[in-house]
């Protein structure tokens, strides 16, 4: 599954990326293209999106929203 997690800041997006990759997720920081995404930084995550979000929450990393990307399998 591929999902996009909207992050509150670039700094937290990069910290979340390090945490996720250390826990066997594929995660890439990407620049958001819509104003509704807040700061403009998201993570593209490959793997179980619910587990990824729970891991970040346990580590104290807030996620503004998370959604499945079209075509994500």
Secondary structure as GFF3:
##gff-version 3
##sequence-region A 1 73
A	DSSP	beta_strand	2	7	.	.	.	ID=ss1
A	DSSP	alpha_helix	10	22	.	.	.	ID=ss2
A	DSSP	beta_strand	26	31	.	.	.	ID=ss3
A	DSSP	three_ten_helix	35	37	.	.	.	ID=ss4
A	DSSP	beta_strand	41	46	.	.	.	ID=ss5
A	DSSP	alpha_helix	49	58	.	.	.	ID=ss6
A	DSSP	beta_strand	63	68	.	.	.	ID=ss7
###
